[in-house]
Amino acid sequence: MAADDRSRHLAVVAARAAADKKAQEIIALDVSERLVLTDVFLVVSGANERQVKAIVDAVDEALHKEGAKAVRKEGGEARWVLMDYGDVVVHVQHEEDREYYALERLWKDCPVVDLPADLHAPVDGDGDSHA
């Protein structure tokens, strides 16, 4: 059974909040067929610890406004923060940790959740999209 509309909506809200803090490589994976505990993994990257923390704070605030409360949050050192909202689990990773742990490769058999185009197209320093 695919992720439900609420899970997909929360993933988009979280992705938008992360993008507002300049998160990179935003991807949402529908893990509902593989896990019973959650529907969607949202994975985003930050360039440094300060940015990771800013992304975490923005996502938490945006999802709180949607009535979603984190049931668990792990990773206080701001290299990899996992925020569990029940239907959606948000992974905010430092770029180096993202590359090393490669969650997308681990979950490559899960379908990608469609996000608005401006959220998942990598952008270089000139603002050019590389979709």
N, CA, C and O atoms as a Tinker XYZ file with bonds, in Angstrom:
   524  protein
     1  N      0.846000   -1.188000    0.000000    73     2
     2  CA     0.000000    0.000000    0.000000    64     1     3
     3  C      0.884000    1.242000    0.000000    63     2     4     5
     4  O      1.776000    1.361000    0.840000    81     3
     5  N      0.658000    2.144000   -0.905000    73     3     6
     6  CA     1.470000    3.350000   -1.049000    64     5     7
     7  C      1.205000    4.334000    0.085000    63     6     8     9
     8  O      0.188000    4.261000    0.774000    81     7
     9  N      2.147000    5.250000    0.257000    73     7    10
    10  CA     2.004000    6.288000    1.276000    64     9    11
    11  C      0.702000    7.052000    1.052000    63    10    12    13
    12  O      0.320000    7.321000   -0.087000    81    11
    13  N      0.028000    7.398000    2.139000    73    11    14
    14  CA    -1.253000    8.094000    2.017000    64    13    15
    15  C     -1.049000    9.588000    1.741000    63    14    16    17
    16  O      0.070000   10.098000    1.798000    81    15
    17  N     -2.152000   10.269000    1.443000    73    15    18
    18  CA    -2.103000   11.686000    1.076000    64    17    19
    19  C     -1.518000   12.544000    2.193000    63    18    20    21
    20  O     -0.748000   13.466000    1.923000    81    19
    21  N     -1.872000   12.253000    3.439000    73    19    22
    22  CA    -1.354000   13.034000    4.580000    64    21    23
    23  C      0.164000   12.912000    4.666000    63    22    24    25
    24  O      0.861000   13.907000    4.866000    81    23
    25  N      0.671000   11.698000    4.516000    73    23    26
    26  CA     2.119000   11.489000    4.575000    64    25    27
    27  C      2.817000   12.247000    3.459000    63    26    28    29
    28  O      3.848000   12.883000    3.677000    81    27
    29  N      2.252000   12.177000    2.270000    73    27    30
    30  CA     2.836000   12.882000    1.131000    64    29    31
    31  C      2.781000   14.398000    1.347000    63    30    32    33
    32  O      3.733000   15.110000    1.028000    81    31
    33  N      1.674000   14.878000    1.884000    73    31    34
    34  CA     1.538000   16.308000    2.160000    64    33    35
    35  C      2.591000   16.762000    3.176000    63    34    36    37
    36  O      3.248000   17.784000    2.978000    81    35
    37  N      2.747000   16.007000    4.250000    73    35    38
    38  CA     3.739000   16.368000    5.265000    64    37    39
    39  C      5.152000   16.337000    4.692000    63    38    40    41
    40  O      5.986000   17.168000    5.053000    81    39
    41  N      5.422000   15.394000    3.811000    73    39    42
    42  CA     6.740000   15.325000    3.178000    64    41    43
    43  C      7.003000   16.579000    2.349000    63    42    44    45
    44  O      8.109000   17.118000    2.376000    81    43
    45  N      5.998000   17.045000    1.615000    73    43    46
    46  CA     6.156000   18.262000    0.812000    64    45    47
    47  C      6.350000   19.481000    1.713000    63    46    48    49
    48  O      7.191000   20.333000    1.427000    81    47
    49  N      5.580000   19.569000    2.798000    73    47    50
    50  CA     5.728000   20.688000    3.739000    64    49    51
    51  C      7.138000   20.696000    4.324000    63    50    52    53
    52  O      7.780000   21.744000    4.391000    81    51
    53  N      7.613000   19.534000    4.744000    73    51    54
    54  CA     8.961000   19.432000    5.312000    64    53    55
    55  C     10.019000   19.760000    4.264000    63    54    56    57
    56  O     10.996000   20.447000    4.562000    81    55
    57  N      9.832000   19.275000    3.046000    73    55    58
    58  CA    10.778000   19.556000    1.968000    64    57    59
    59  C     10.834000   21.051000    1.668000    63    58    60    61
    60  O     11.911000   21.607000    1.455000    81    59
    61  N      9.680000   21.691000    1.653000    73    59    62
    62  CA     9.629000   23.136000    1.399000    64    61    63
    63  C     10.373000   23.899000    2.499000    63    62    64    65
    64  O     11.132000   24.825000    2.211000    81    63
    65  N     10.155000   23.510000    3.755000    73    63    66
    66  CA    10.840000   24.169000    4.870000    64    65    67
    67  C     12.351000   23.977000    4.762000    63    66    68    69
    68  O     13.118000   24.908000    5.009000    81    67
    69  N     12.773000   22.773000    4.394000    73    67    70
    70  CA    14.202000   22.499000    4.224000    64    69    71
    71  C     14.773000   23.329000    3.077000    63    70    72    73
    72  O     15.858000   23.897000    3.199000    81    71
    73  N     14.050000   23.398000    1.977000    73    71    74
    74  CA    14.509000   24.172000    0.821000    64    73    75
    75  C     14.639000   25.648000    1.168000    63    74    76    77
    76  O     15.541000   26.326000    0.676000    81    75
    77  N     13.745000   26.145000    2.011000    73    75    78
    78  CA    13.813000   27.548000    2.432000    64    77    79
    79  C     15.097000   27.846000    3.195000    63    78    80    81
    80  O     15.520000   29.000000    3.274000    81    79
    81  N     15.719000   26.814000    3.756000    73    79    82
    82  CA    16.998000   26.960000    4.464000    64    81    83
    83  C     18.162000   26.473000    3.610000    63    82    84    85
    84  O     19.238000   26.162000    4.120000    81    83
    85  N     17.926000   26.411000    2.300000    73    83    86
    86  CA    18.956000   26.055000    1.314000    64    85    87
    87  C     19.440000   24.613000    1.416000    63    86    88    89
    88  O     20.592000   24.325000    1.090000    81    87
    89  N     18.575000   23.704000    1.863000    73    87    90
    90  CA    18.925000   22.282000    1.871000    64    89    91
    91  C     19.182000   21.821000    0.443000    63    90    92    93
    92  O     18.601000   22.351000   -0.504000    81    91
    93  N     20.051000   20.838000    0.297000    73    91    94
    94  CA    20.401000   20.300000   -1.008000    64    93    95
    95  C     19.941000   18.851000   -1.122000    63    94    96    97
    96  O     19.666000   18.192000   -0.120000    81    95
    97  N     19.863000   18.372000   -2.347000    73    95    98
    98  CA    19.564000   16.964000   -2.640000    64    97    99
    99  C     18.337000   16.457000   -1.879000    63    98   100   101
   100  O     18.397000   15.439000   -1.190000    81    99
   101  N     17.251000   17.167000   -2.012000    73    99   102
   102  CA    16.010000   16.809000   -1.311000    64   101   103
   103  C     15.328000   15.671000   -2.059000    63   102   104   105
   104  O     15.038000   15.778000   -3.251000    81   103
   105  N     15.081000   14.589000   -1.346000    73   103   106
   106  CA    14.411000   13.442000   -1.950000    64   105   107
   107  C     13.467000   12.823000   -0.915000    63   106   108   109
   108  O     13.780000   12.752000    0.273000    81   107
   109  N     12.319000   12.382000   -1.394000    73   107   110
   110  CA    11.347000   11.686000   -0.541000    64   109   111
   111  C     11.147000   10.287000   -1.104000    63   110   112   113
   112  O     10.930000   10.113000   -2.303000    81   111
   113  N     11.222000    9.304000   -0.234000    73   111   114
   114  CA    11.081000    7.905000   -0.630000    64   113   115
   115  C      9.861000    7.297000    0.043000    63   114   116   117
   116  O      9.666000    7.451000    1.248000    81   115
   117  N      9.050000    6.613000   -0.731000    73   115   118
   118  CA     7.874000    5.913000   -0.199000    64   117   119
   119  C      8.347000    4.557000    0.326000    63   118   120   121
   120  O      8.581000    3.629000   -0.448000    81   119
   121  N      8.484000    4.453000    1.642000    73   119   122
   122  CA     8.972000    3.220000    2.281000    64   121   123
   123  C      7.829000    2.404000    2.885000    63   122   124   125
   124  O      8.064000    1.457000    3.635000    81   123
   125  N      6.600000    2.773000    2.557000    73   123   126
   126  CA     5.429000    2.147000    3.187000    64   125   127
   127  C      5.320000    0.655000    2.898000    63   126   128   129
   128  O      4.758000   -0.085000    3.705000    81   127
   129  N      5.846000    0.200000    1.766000    73   127   130
   130  CA     5.801000   -1.224000    1.433000    64   129   131
   131  C      6.842000   -2.024000    2.212000    63   130   132   133
   132  O      6.703000   -3.235000    2.379000    81   131
   133  N      7.881000   -1.343000    2.685000    73   131   134
   134  CA     8.989000   -2.018000    3.371000    64   133   135
   135  C      8.947000   -1.893000    4.891000    63   134   136   137
   136  O      9.453000   -2.759000    5.604000    81   135
   137  N      8.346000   -0.820000    5.380000    73   135   138
   138  CA     8.311000   -0.558000    6.823000    64   137   139
   139  C      6.878000   -0.383000    7.300000    63   138   140   141
   140  O      6.059000    0.219000    6.605000    81   139
   141  N      6.576000   -0.897000    8.462000    73   139   142
   142  CA     5.242000   -0.699000    9.022000    64   141   143
   143  C      5.190000    0.549000    9.901000    63   142   144   145
   144  O      4.105000    1.007000   10.258000    81   143
   145  N      6.342000    1.099000   10.249000    73   143   146
   146  CA     6.398000    2.200000   11.197000    64   145   147
   147  C      6.209000    3.584000   10.578000    63   146   148   149
   148  O      5.851000    4.530000   11.280000    81   147
   149  N      6.444000    3.710000    9.279000    73   147   150
   150  CA     6.354000    5.009000    8.630000    64   149   151
   151  C      6.041000    4.828000    7.152000    63   150   152   153
   152  O      6.184000    3.732000    6.610000    81   151
   153  N      5.614000    5.905000    6.505000    73   151   154
   154  CA     5.286000    5.866000    5.080000    64   153   155
   155  C      6.374000    6.476000    4.199000    63   154   156   157
   156  O      6.673000    5.962000    3.121000    81   155
   157  N      6.967000    7.584000    4.674000    73   155   158
   158  CA     7.881000    8.348000    3.828000    64   157   159
   159  C      9.157000    8.685000    4.588000    63   158   160   161
   160  O      9.114000    9.099000    5.746000    81   159
   161  N     10.301000    8.500000    3.912000    73   159   162
   162  CA    11.582000    9.030000    4.366000    64   161   163
   163  C     11.843000   10.270000    3.525000    63   162   164   165
   164  O     11.831000   10.207000    2.296000    81   163
   165  N     12.078000   11.392000    4.187000    73   163   166
   166  CA    12.543000   12.593000    3.498000    64   165   167
   167  C     14.008000   12.740000    3.861000    63   166   168   169
   168  O     14.357000   12.771000    5.041000    81   167
   169  N     14.867000   12.831000    2.859000    73   167   170
   170  CA    16.308000   12.940000    3.085000    64   169   171
   171  C     16.786000   14.239000    2.453000    63   170   172   173
   172  O     16.529000   14.504000    1.279000    81   171
   173  N     17.489000   15.050000    3.252000    73   171   174
   174  CA    18.021000   16.328000    2.771000    64   173   175
   175  C     19.433000   16.513000    3.310000    63   174   176   177
   176  O     19.818000   15.886000    4.297000    81   175
   177  N     20.198000   17.377000    2.653000    73   175   178
   178  CA    21.578000   17.641000    3.060000    64   177   179
   179  C     21.774000   19.098000    3.419000    63   178   180   181
   180  O     21.134000   19.994000    2.868000    81   179
   181  N     22.688000   19.309000    4.370000    73   179   182
   182  CA    23.157000   20.640000    4.722000    64   181   183
   183  C     24.664000   20.691000    4.564000    63   182   184   185
   184  O     25.345000   19.682000    4.747000    81   183
   185  N     25.188000   21.857000    4.226000    73   183   186
   186  CA    26.618000   22.008000    3.953000    64   185   187
   187  C     27.481000   21.975000    5.205000    63   186   188   189
   188  O     28.658000   21.620000    5.137000    81   187
   189  N     26.909000   22.341000    6.345000    73   187   190
   190  CA    27.673000   22.367000    7.590000    64   189   191
   191  C     26.723000   22.171000    8.769000    63   190   192   193
   192  O     25.505000   22.130000    8.591000    81   191
   193  N     27.275000   22.052000    9.954000    73   191   194
   194  CA    26.462000   21.775000   11.138000    64   193   195
   195  C     25.444000   22.880000   11.420000    63   194   196   197
   196  O     24.316000   22.603000   11.827000    81   195
   197  N     25.845000   24.119000   11.204000    73   195   198
   198  CA    24.933000   25.243000   11.443000    64   197   199
   199  C     23.726000   25.161000   10.508000    63   198   200   201
   200  O     22.591000   25.389000   10.928000    81   199
   201  N     23.976000   24.836000    9.242000    73   199   202
   202  CA    22.877000   24.727000    8.296000    64   201   203
   203  C     21.987000   23.528000    8.623000    63   202   204   205
   204  O     20.764000   23.618000    8.515000    81   203
   205  N     22.591000   22.410000    9.021000    73   203   206
   206  CA    21.793000   21.242000    9.413000    64   205   207
   207  C     20.842000   21.629000   10.538000    63   206   208   209
   208  O     19.657000   21.298000   10.492000    81   207
   209  N     21.353000   22.328000   11.545000    73   207   210
   210  CA    20.499000   22.740000   12.665000    64   209   211
   211  C     19.388000   23.675000   12.203000    63   210   212   213
   212  O     18.249000   23.544000   12.652000    81   211
   213  N     19.697000   24.615000   11.316000    73   211   214
   214  CA    18.686000   25.542000   10.797000    64   213   215
   215  C     17.602000   24.783000   10.031000    63   214   216   217
   216  O     16.418000   25.094000   10.158000    81   215
   217  N     18.002000   23.795000    9.242000    73   215   218
   218  CA    17.036000   22.980000    8.498000    64   217   219
   219  C     16.145000   22.216000    9.468000    63   218   220   221
   220  O     14.926000   22.185000    9.300000    81   219
   221  N     16.746000   21.602000   10.481000    73   219   222
   222  CA    15.985000   20.849000   11.484000    64   221   223
   223  C     14.948000   21.747000   12.151000    63   222   224   225
   224  O     13.785000   21.366000   12.280000    81   223
   225  N     15.363000   22.927000   12.571000    73   223   226
   226  CA    14.445000   23.852000   13.239000    64   225   227
   227  C     13.300000   24.267000   12.312000    63   226   228   229
   228  O     12.149000   24.335000   12.741000    81   227
   229  N     13.613000   24.544000   11.044000    73   227   230
   230  CA    12.591000   24.973000   10.090000    64   229   231
   231  C     11.589000   23.858000    9.810000    63   230   232   233
   232  O     10.385000   24.106000    9.755000    81   231
   233  N     12.078000   22.637000    9.633000    73   231   234
   234  CA    11.193000   21.493000    9.381000    64   233   235
   235  C     10.299000   21.254000   10.588000    63   234   236   237
   236  O      9.095000   21.043000   10.444000    81   235
   237  N     10.886000   21.288000   11.769000    73   235   238
   238  CA    10.111000   21.055000   12.986000    64   237   239
   239  C      8.998000   22.093000   13.135000    63   238   240   241
   240  O      7.864000   21.752000   13.473000    81   239
   241  N      9.325000   23.344000   12.884000    73   239   242
   242  CA     8.326000   24.418000   12.986000    64   241   243
   243  C      7.217000   24.246000   11.944000    63   242   244   245
   244  O      6.036000   24.380000   12.265000    81   243
   245  N      7.594000   23.952000   10.709000    73   243   246
   246  CA     6.609000   23.805000    9.635000    64   245   247
   247  C      5.665000   22.628000    9.893000    63   246   248   249
   248  O      4.458000   22.743000    9.675000    81   247
   249  N      6.205000   21.507000   10.352000    73   247   250
   250  CA     5.348000   20.345000   10.608000    64   249   251
   251  C      4.497000   20.544000   11.857000    63   250   252   253
   252  O      3.380000   20.032000   11.938000    81   251
   253  N      5.018000   21.280000   12.822000    73   251   254
   254  CA     4.216000   21.607000   14.013000    64   253   255
   255  C      2.982000   22.418000   13.609000    63   254   256   257
   256  O      1.894000   22.201000   14.142000    81   255
   257  N      3.151000   23.344000   12.674000    73   255   258
   258  CA     2.026000   24.150000   12.176000    64   257   259
   259  C      0.985000   23.282000   11.473000    63   258   260   261
   260  O     -0.188000   23.648000   11.406000    81   259
   261  N      1.413000   22.132000   10.951000    73   259   262
   262  CA     0.505000   21.189000   10.287000    64   261   263
   263  C     -0.114000   20.202000   11.275000    63   262   264   265
   264  O     -0.864000   19.308000   10.882000    81   263
   265  N      0.203000   20.368000   12.556000    73   263   266
   266  CA    -0.345000   19.480000   13.577000    64   265   267
   267  C      0.451000   18.206000   13.783000    63   266   268   269
   268  O      0.003000   17.306000   14.495000    81   267
   269  N      1.631000   18.114000   13.170000    73   267   270
   270  CA     2.485000   16.939000   13.335000    64   269   271
   271  C      3.532000   17.236000   14.397000    63   270   272   273
   272  O      4.208000   18.264000   14.353000    81   271
   273  N      3.654000   16.333000   15.338000    73   271   274
   274  CA     4.618000   16.507000   16.417000    64   273   275
   275  C      5.632000   15.374000   16.352000    63   274   276   277
   276  O      5.270000   14.212000   16.168000    81   275
   277  N      6.907000   15.725000   16.504000    73   275   278
   278  CA     7.961000   14.708000   16.476000    64   277   279
   279  C      7.792000   13.778000   17.672000    63   278   280   281
   280  O      7.750000   14.225000   18.819000    81   279
   281  N      7.696000   12.486000   17.392000    73   279   282
   282  CA     7.626000   11.498000   18.472000    64   281   283
   283  C      9.021000   11.115000   18.943000    63   282   284   285
   284  O      9.196000   10.570000   20.033000    81   283
   285  N     10.018000   11.409000   18.098000    73   283   286
   286  CA    11.402000   11.124000   18.456000    64   285   287
   287  C     12.308000   11.987000   17.596000    63   286   288   289
   288  O     12.043000   12.231000   16.419000    81   287
   289  N     13.380000   12.439000   18.220000    73   287   290
   290  CA    14.399000   13.206000   17.504000    64   289   291
   291  C     15.751000   12.721000   18.002000    63   290   292   293
   292  O     15.996000   12.680000   19.208000    81   291
   293  N     16.633000   12.351000   17.070000    73   291   294
   294  CA    17.956000   11.844000   17.422000    64   293   295
   295  C     19.022000   12.561000   16.623000    63   294   296   297
   296  O     18.788000   12.981000   15.490000    81   295
   297  N     20.201000   12.701000   17.221000    73   295   298
   298  CA    21.346000   13.249000   16.497000    64   297   299
   299  C     21.624000   14.691000   16.820000    63   298   300   301
   300  O     21.715000   15.515000   15.910000    81   299
   301  N     21.761000   15.016000   18.059000    73   299   302
   302  CA    21.946000   16.399000   18.480000    64   301   303
   303  C     23.230000   17.063000   18.030000    63   302   304   305
   304  O     23.323000   18.290000   18.082000    81   303
   305  N     24.240000   16.296000   17.583000    73   303   306
   306  CA    25.508000   16.914000   17.188000    64   305   307
   307  C     25.442000   17.573000   15.813000    63   306   308   309
   308  O     26.439000   18.124000   15.346000    81   307
   309  N     24.310000   17.527000   15.174000    73   307   310
   310  CA    24.045000   18.224000   13.905000    64   309   311
   311  C     24.870000   17.719000   12.730000    63   310   312   313
   312  O     25.209000   18.491000   11.833000    81   311
   313  N     25.196000   16.432000   12.727000    73   311   314
   314  CA    25.798000   15.812000   11.546000    64   313   315
   315  C     24.725000   15.009000   10.804000    63   314   316   317
   316  O     24.676000   14.992000    9.575000    81   315
   317  N     23.883000   14.356000   11.573000    73   315   318
   318  CA    22.763000   13.592000   11.021000    64   317   319
   319  C     21.668000   13.639000   12.074000    63   318   320   321
   320  O     21.796000   13.046000   13.145000    81   319
   321  N     20.611000   14.336000   11.767000    73   319   322
   322  CA    19.479000   14.439000   12.685000    64   321   323
   323  C     18.305000   13.694000   12.071000    63   322   324   325
   324  O     17.933000   13.936000   10.923000    81   323
   325  N     17.728000   12.791000   12.843000    73   323   326
   326  CA    16.555000   12.030000   12.431000    64   325   327
   327  C     15.375000   12.544000   13.235000    63   326   328   329
   328  O     15.424000   12.596000   14.464000    81   327
   329  N     14.315000   12.923000   12.533000    73   327   330
   330  CA    13.104000   13.415000   13.187000    64   329   331
   331  C     11.949000   12.520000   12.749000    63   330   332   333
   332  O     11.629000   12.434000   11.564000    81   331
   333  N     11.335000   11.862000   13.716000    73   331   334
   334  CA    10.267000   10.904000   13.448000    64   333   335
   335  C      8.919000   11.541000   13.773000    63   334   336   337
   336  O      8.626000   11.848000   14.929000    81   335
   337  N      8.110000   11.731000   12.743000    73   335   338
   338  CA     6.769000   12.303000   12.899000    64   337   339
   339  C      5.687000   11.248000   12.709000    63   338   340   341
   340  O      4.537000   11.583000   12.422000    81   339
   341  N      6.039000    9.997000   12.865000    73   339   342
   342  CA     5.084000    8.914000   12.684000    64   341   343
   343  C      4.975000    8.515000   11.225000    63   342   344   345
   344  O      5.602000    7.543000   10.803000    81   343
   345  N      4.195000    9.244000   10.451000    73   343   346
   346  CA     3.995000    8.928000    9.040000    64   345   347
   347  C      5.177000    9.336000    8.159000    63   346   348   349
   348  O      5.352000    8.812000    7.059000    81   347
   349  N      5.975000   10.268000    8.649000    73   347   350
   350  CA     7.122000   10.776000    7.904000    64   349   351
   351  C      8.334000   10.801000    8.834000    63   350   352   353
   352  O      8.250000   11.258000    9.974000    81   351
   353  N      9.457000   10.304000    8.327000    73   351   354
   354  CA    10.722000   10.394000    9.048000    64   353   355
   355  C     11.643000   11.271000    8.205000    63   354   356   357
   356  O     11.882000   10.995000    7.030000    81   355
   357  N     12.153000   12.329000    8.824000    73   355   358
   358  CA    13.010000   13.282000    8.127000    64   357   359
   359  C     14.458000   13.044000    8.562000    63   358   360   361
   360  O     14.774000   13.043000    9.752000    81   359
   361  N     15.320000   12.843000    7.576000    73   359   362
   362  CA    16.759000   12.693000    7.806000    64   361   363
   363  C     17.428000   13.955000    7.281000    63   362   364   365
   364  O     17.377000   14.235000    6.083000    81   363
   365  N     18.054000   14.716000    8.172000    73   363   366
   366  CA    18.820000   15.890000    7.763000    64   365   367
   367  C     20.283000   15.541000    8.013000    63   366   368   369
   368  O     20.701000   15.343000    9.154000    81   367
   369  N     21.053000   15.470000    6.933000    73   367   370
   370  CA    22.426000   15.007000    7.039000    64   369   371
   371  C     23.422000   16.039000    6.528000    63   370   372   373
   372  O     23.161000   16.758000    5.563000    81   371
   373  N     24.562000   16.093000    7.194000    73   371   374
   374  CA    25.696000   16.843000    6.681000    64   373   375
   375  C     26.076000   16.193000    5.356000    63   374   376   377
   376  O     25.980000   14.973000    5.224000    81   375
   377  N     26.503000   16.974000    4.380000    73   375   378
   378  CA    26.812000   16.445000    3.051000    64   377   379
   379  C     27.741000   15.232000    3.089000    63   378   380   381
   380  O     27.525000   14.259000    2.366000    81   379
   381  N     28.778000   15.290000    3.936000    73   379   382
   382  CA    29.734000   14.181000    4.021000    64   381   383
   383  C     29.070000   12.907000    4.539000    63   382   384   385
   384  O     29.324000   11.818000    4.024000    81   383
   385  N     28.229000   13.043000    5.547000    73   383   386
   386  CA    27.532000   11.884000    6.099000    64   385   387
   387  C     26.527000   11.333000    5.102000    63   386   388   389
   388  O     26.325000   10.122000    5.014000    81   387
   389  N     25.904000   12.222000    4.357000    73   387   390
   390  CA    24.936000   11.801000    3.333000    64   389   391
   391  C     25.617000   10.916000    2.294000    63   390   392   393
   392  O     25.093000    9.876000    1.898000    81   391
   393  N     26.785000   11.350000    1.870000    73   391   394
   394  CA    27.525000   10.581000    0.873000    64   393   395
   395  C     27.984000    9.241000    1.462000    63   394   396   397
   396  O     27.893000    8.209000    0.797000    81   395
   397  N     28.467000    9.253000    2.684000    73   395   398
   398  CA    28.998000    8.044000    3.310000    64   397   399
   399  C     27.914000    6.996000    3.560000    63   398   400   401
   400  O     28.094000    5.825000    3.226000    81   399
   401  N     26.785000    7.413000    4.150000    73   399   402
   402  CA    25.730000    6.457000    4.516000    64   401   403
   403  C     24.804000    6.100000    3.361000    63   402   404   405
   404  O     24.188000    5.034000    3.376000    81   403
   405  N     24.696000    6.959000    2.372000    73   403   406
   406  CA    23.982000    6.691000    1.120000    64   405   407
   407  C     22.616000    6.039000    1.322000    63   406   408   409
   408  O     22.367000    4.941000    0.824000    81   407
   409  N     21.738000    6.714000    2.051000    73   407   410
   410  CA    20.407000    6.165000    2.309000    64   409   411
   411  C     19.641000    5.870000    1.029000    63   410   412   413
   412  O     18.886000    4.900000    0.963000    81   411
   413  N     19.832000    6.703000    0.011000    73   411   414
   414  CA    19.130000    6.452000   -1.254000    64   413   415
   415  C     19.509000    5.102000   -1.856000    63   414   416   417
   416  O     18.664000    4.421000   -2.438000    81   415
   417  N     20.777000    4.717000   -1.718000    73   415   418
   418  CA    21.200000    3.407000   -2.223000    64   417   419
   419  C     20.599000    2.290000   -1.393000    63   418   420   421
   420  O     20.186000    1.267000   -1.940000    81   419
   421  N     20.543000    2.467000   -0.077000    73   419   422
   422  CA    19.966000    1.443000    0.794000    64   421   423
   423  C     18.486000    1.210000    0.496000    63   422   424   425
   424  O     17.993000    0.088000    0.606000    81   423
   425  N     17.787000    2.274000    0.121000    73   423   426
   426  CA    16.340000    2.214000   -0.116000    64   425   427
   427  C     16.013000    2.377000   -1.592000    63   426   428   429
   428  O     14.916000    2.824000   -1.929000    81   427
   429  N     16.937000    2.025000   -2.482000    73   427   430
   430  CA    16.780000    2.258000   -3.922000    64   429   431
   431  C     15.589000    1.534000   -4.545000    63   430   432   433
   432  O     15.114000    1.930000   -5.610000    81   431
   433  N     15.107000    0.483000   -3.896000    73   431   434
   434  CA    13.967000   -0.245000   -4.452000    64   433   435
   435  C     12.633000    0.373000   -4.053000    63   434   436   437
   436  O     11.578000   -0.137000   -4.432000    81   435
   437  N     12.667000    1.464000   -3.294000    73   435   438
   438  CA    11.432000    2.156000   -2.899000    64   437   439
   439  C     11.135000    3.277000   -3.900000    63   438   440   441
   440  O     12.049000    3.956000   -4.368000    81   439
   441  N      9.862000    3.461000   -4.223000    73   439   442
   442  CA     9.517000    4.533000   -5.170000    64   441   443
   443  C      9.801000    5.919000   -4.592000    63   442   444   445
   444  O      9.698000    6.145000   -3.386000    81   443
   445  N     10.155000    6.823000   -5.475000    73   443   446
   446  CA    10.376000    8.222000   -5.100000    64   445   447
   447  C      9.025000    8.913000   -5.051000    63   446   448   449
   448  O      8.201000    8.747000   -5.951000    81   447
   449  N      8.798000    9.688000   -4.000000    73   447   450
   450  CA     7.575000   10.487000   -3.877000    64   449   451
   451  C      7.770000   11.754000   -4.700000    63   450   452   453
   452  O      8.785000   12.439000   -4.570000    81   451
   453  N      6.791000   12.061000   -5.549000    73   451   454
   454  CA     6.873000   13.273000   -6.357000    64   453   455
   455  C      6.840000   14.504000   -5.463000    63   454   456   457
   456  O      5.936000   14.675000   -4.645000    81   455
   457  N      7.831000   15.345000   -5.634000    73   455   458
   458  CA     7.891000   16.633000   -4.955000    64   457   459
   459  C      7.826000   17.705000   -6.026000    63   458   460   461
   460  O      8.172000   17.439000   -7.178000    81   459
   461  N      7.394000   18.903000   -5.681000    73   459   462
   462  CA     7.434000   19.979000   -6.666000    64   461   463
   463  C      8.841000   20.108000   -7.250000    63   462   464   465
   464  O      9.826000   19.961000   -6.526000    81   463
   465  N      8.941000   20.375000   -8.524000    73   463   466
   466  CA    10.218000   20.370000   -9.246000    64   465   467
   467  C     11.278000   21.256000   -8.606000    63   466   468   469
   468  O     12.457000   20.902000   -8.608000    81   467
   469  N     10.883000   22.390000   -8.062000    73   467   470
   470  CA    11.876000   23.300000   -7.491000    64   469   471
   471  C     12.487000   22.765000   -6.199000    63   470   472   473
   472  O     13.462000   23.331000   -5.705000    81   471
   473  N     11.937000   21.692000   -5.644000    73   471   474
   474  CA    12.466000   21.165000   -4.390000    64   473   475
   475  C     13.529000   20.098000   -4.573000    63   474   476   477
   476  O     14.357000   19.907000   -3.683000    81   475
   477  N     13.534000   19.409000   -5.677000    73   475   478
   478  CA    14.487000   18.315000   -5.802000    64   477   479
   479  C     15.505000   18.489000   -6.908000    63   478   480   481
   480  O     16.349000   17.614000   -7.103000    81   479
   481  N     15.453000   19.582000   -7.631000    73   479   482
   482  CA    16.459000   19.840000   -8.655000    64   481   483
   483  C     17.656000   20.509000   -7.993000    63   482   484   485
   484  O     17.521000   21.601000   -7.442000    81   483
   485  N     18.845000   19.865000   -8.038000    73   483   486
   486  CA    20.023000   20.492000   -7.445000    64   485   487
   487  C     20.293000   21.843000   -8.103000    63   486   488   489
   488  O     20.075000   22.012000   -9.303000    81   487
   489  N     20.760000   22.783000   -7.326000    73   487   490
   490  CA    21.032000   24.129000   -7.821000    64   489   491
   491  C     22.488000   24.447000   -7.530000    63   490   492   493
   492  O     22.963000   24.230000   -6.415000    81   491
   493  N     23.212000   24.967000   -8.543000    73   491   494
   494  CA    24.612000   25.310000   -8.310000    64   493   495
   495  C     24.702000   26.735000   -7.769000    63   494   496   497
   496  O     23.682000   27.389000   -7.550000    81   495
   497  N     25.905000   27.200000   -7.560000    73   495   498
   498  CA    26.111000   28.520000   -6.981000    64   497   499
   499  C     25.550000   29.660000   -7.807000    63   498   500   501
   500  O     25.304000   30.742000   -7.275000    81   499
   501  N     25.340000   29.436000   -9.120000    73   499   502
   502  CA    24.781000   30.466000   -9.978000    64   501   503
   503  C     23.262000   30.471000   -9.986000    63   502   504   505
   504  O     22.637000   31.320000  -10.622000    81   503
   505  N     22.654000   29.488000   -9.255000    73   503   506
   506  CA    21.211000   29.404000   -9.220000    64   505   507
   507  C     20.630000   28.604000  -10.355000    63   506   508   509
   508  O     19.411000   28.553000  -10.515000    81   507
   509  N     21.500000   27.961000  -11.168000    73   507   510
   510  CA    21.017000   27.171000  -12.295000    64   509   511
   511  C     20.583000   25.795000  -11.852000    63   510   512   513
   512  O     21.284000   25.132000  -11.088000    81   511
   513  N     19.437000   25.364000  -12.323000    73   511   514
   514  CA    18.904000   24.048000  -11.988000    64   513   515
   515  C     19.577000   22.991000  -12.842000    63   514   516   517
   516  O     19.908000   23.227000  -14.004000    81   515
   517  N     19.778000   21.805000  -12.241000    73   515   518
   518  CA    20.393000   20.677000  -12.956000    64   517   519
   519  C     19.493000   19.474000  -12.887000    63   518   520   521
   520  O     19.951000   18.385000  -12.543000    81   519
   521  N     18.248000   19.633000  -13.199000    73   519   522
   522  CA    17.278000   18.526000  -13.123000    64   521   523
   523  C     17.465000   17.561000  -14.256000    63   522   524
   524  O     16.738000   16.572000  -14.351000    81   523
